[in-house]
Amino acid sequence: MKNKRCRGCNACKQMYSRFGFSYYDEYKMFYCIVKENVTSVNDVCEQWTPKVKEKADFSAERFDGAEQDIKRLMELLKDADEYIRQHPFG
């Protein structure tokens, strides 16, 4: 990276503002978790570290857990479907 600015620093997190119930907008400011203060996009400091993209977890344990969760949901939906067929109007 050419410029070691806050936008590309791993310690700086984008700030957002909330409008209404579901609309969020980006500020052109960041919060530095190292300095614990608000910074601008173009600020530079000596504690800059490059942004790190988090890698997806494709481990077997995670897929096994998801498979068990899906099977449980299928059982619950089957039970709910049977109940609805037996009691059509509640």
PLY file of the C-alpha trace (Angstrom):
ply
format ascii 1.0
element vertex 90
property float x
property float y
property float z
element edge 89
property int vertex1
property int vertex2
end_header
0.00 0.00 0.00
1.40 3.40 -0.98
-0.28 5.62 1.58
-0.38 4.55 5.20
-3.59 6.40 6.01
-6.46 5.56 8.37
-8.63 4.22 5.54
-6.19 1.33 5.04
-5.30 0.74 8.71
-6.49 -2.37 10.53
-6.92 -0.40 13.77
-9.33 2.12 12.22
-13.01 1.22 11.96
-15.56 3.02 9.76
-18.13 5.11 11.62
-21.81 5.06 10.65
-24.80 7.23 11.47
-28.33 5.92 11.79
-31.34 7.53 10.14
-34.72 6.17 11.16
-35.03 2.49 11.87
-33.11 0.81 9.09
-31.00 3.30 7.13
-27.31 3.69 7.91
-24.86 6.02 6.21
-21.06 6.08 6.32
-19.27 8.99 7.90
-16.01 10.08 6.33
-14.44 9.52 9.73
-12.96 6.50 11.41
-12.47 5.44 15.03
-8.93 4.35 15.91
-8.98 1.54 18.47
-5.28 2.04 19.22
-5.45 5.78 19.93
-9.08 5.53 21.12
-10.23 8.62 19.26
-11.95 9.74 16.06
-9.71 10.21 13.03
-10.11 11.49 9.50
-9.79 9.41 6.34
-6.44 10.95 5.44
-4.84 10.98 8.89
-1.53 9.16 9.29
0.13 7.77 12.43
3.19 5.75 13.39
1.08 2.78 14.60
-0.37 1.98 11.15
-0.92 -1.70 10.33
-2.34 -3.01 7.04
-5.97 -4.13 6.95
-6.42 -7.86 7.32
-9.32 -9.59 5.60
-10.86 -12.25 7.80
-10.89 -15.65 6.19
-14.03 -17.75 6.09
-14.15 -20.77 8.40
-14.73 -23.89 6.30
-13.81 -26.38 9.01
-15.55 -29.74 9.22
-16.78 -28.99 12.76
-18.61 -25.90 11.55
-20.31 -27.77 8.71
-21.27 -30.64 11.03
-22.88 -28.15 13.41
-24.78 -26.49 10.57
-25.98 -29.87 9.31
-27.30 -30.76 12.77
-29.05 -27.39 13.02
-30.75 -27.91 9.65
-31.92 -31.39 10.63
-33.39 -29.98 13.85
-35.19 -27.23 11.93
-36.62 -29.81 9.55
-37.98 -31.80 12.52
-39.54 -28.71 14.04
-41.14 -27.67 10.75
-42.52 -31.20 10.25
-44.08 -31.10 13.73
-45.52 -27.64 13.04
-46.95 -28.82 9.71
-48.63 -31.80 11.37
-50.11 -29.55 14.06
-51.47 -27.13 11.47
-53.07 -29.97 9.50
-54.77 -31.27 12.67
-55.88 -27.80 13.82
-56.57 -25.86 10.61
-58.08 -22.75 12.27
-56.01 -22.56 15.44
0 1
1 2
2 3
3 4
4 5
5 6
6 7
7 8
8 9
9 10
10 11
11 12
12 13
13 14
14 15
15 16
16 17
17 18
18 19
19 20
20 21
21 22
22 23
23 24
24 25
25 26
26 27
27 28
28 29
29 30
30 31
31 32
32 33
33 34
34 35
35 36
36 37
37 38
38 39
39 40
40 41
41 42
42 43
43 44
44 45
45 46
46 47
47 48
48 49
49 50
50 51
51 52
52 53
53 54
54 55
55 56
56 57
57 58
58 59
59 60
60 61
61 62
62 63
63 64
64 65
65 66
66 67
67 68
68 69
69 70
70 71
71 72
72 73
73 74
74 75
75 76
76 77
77 78
78 79
79 80
80 81
81 82
82 83
83 84
84 85
85 86
86 87
87 88
88 89
